[in-house]
Amino acid sequence: MRYLNAVLTNNIKDLREGHGVVSLLLNPQGHILAEIETYALADRLFCVSYAIIRERLIEWLDKYIIMDDVALTDETAGYGTLALEGPKAATVVQELAGVDITKFEDLSSHDAAAGSITGRRIACRLVRRSAGEVPGAEFVTEIAHLPELWRTLSEAVRRHGGGPMGYTALSGLRLAQGNPWFSYDFGEKQIPHEAGLQDSHISCTKGCYTGQEIVERVRSRGQVNRQRVRLAFSGDVVPEADTPLTFDGKEVGYVTRAARAWDSDPPRILGMAYVRKEANAPGTVLQCAEGTATITK
């Protein structure tokens, strides 16, 4: 616990059993190496990050183990997750696991067992995760149980008029919710204040951690030269990542991600971008190859 508290940006030492917190791992220059969720279990800390940086993340974490007696194990091959979200998610979770997730805090986790289509109970760790305005759940279970759990969740969801969501549609939903994705909307090129993560991923009272000096310097200065913004695009073409954005004929930023969001009729095209401070106020209309991009609040 002391070790993680010294390398992650959020408060780990005060994490209560059954609760979780999202943090950043920074390099000494304050750039974002990883986004990590840490869950306090009875006898260990369970950390979750992204498979695309798995090998490098293990190297980074191992590198920072100097004075502390820490056992770091890679459990990637043993566990998997299935997420359930939407307006009827809480109802489905209640049916399958007998748990009312509306009474949980976000990122709290609880031992549970989900009833399967074969009649047996599938042991899992149930995490409340509310990406939007309604509570959702993530089922963390052993890899061997995932196929059966998938069939069980799919059958239950279809009874309530839902179904599986593809990656492209999920990207559009996350953009509508305003949720940035690691490696797409923030990563090693950014520091936390540029990515707009200072209020959700950083504790200002916990003490020292790797990269804190840079974070504090930016916080005291009160501004950065560029910042992540949300965009609404005109037209019917979804811009590619890295599409340049201009203002008064001058390039002021670039798109990180864009997708079609199906939360309105007709669907709208939304995105995220990094834009320089002189052109990133809400309501500003930028130009791109596909038409215009309006910065939204």
Helices and strands as residue ranges (DSSP letters): H 2-7, E 20-26, E 32-40, E 45-48, G 51-53, H 54-63, G 76-78, E 79-84, H 89-97, G 101-103, E 109-115, E 121-128, E 137-142, G 143-145, H 146-159, H 167-177, H 192-195, H 212-221, E 226-233, E 244-247, E 250-261, E 268-276, G 277-279, E 285-288, E 291-296
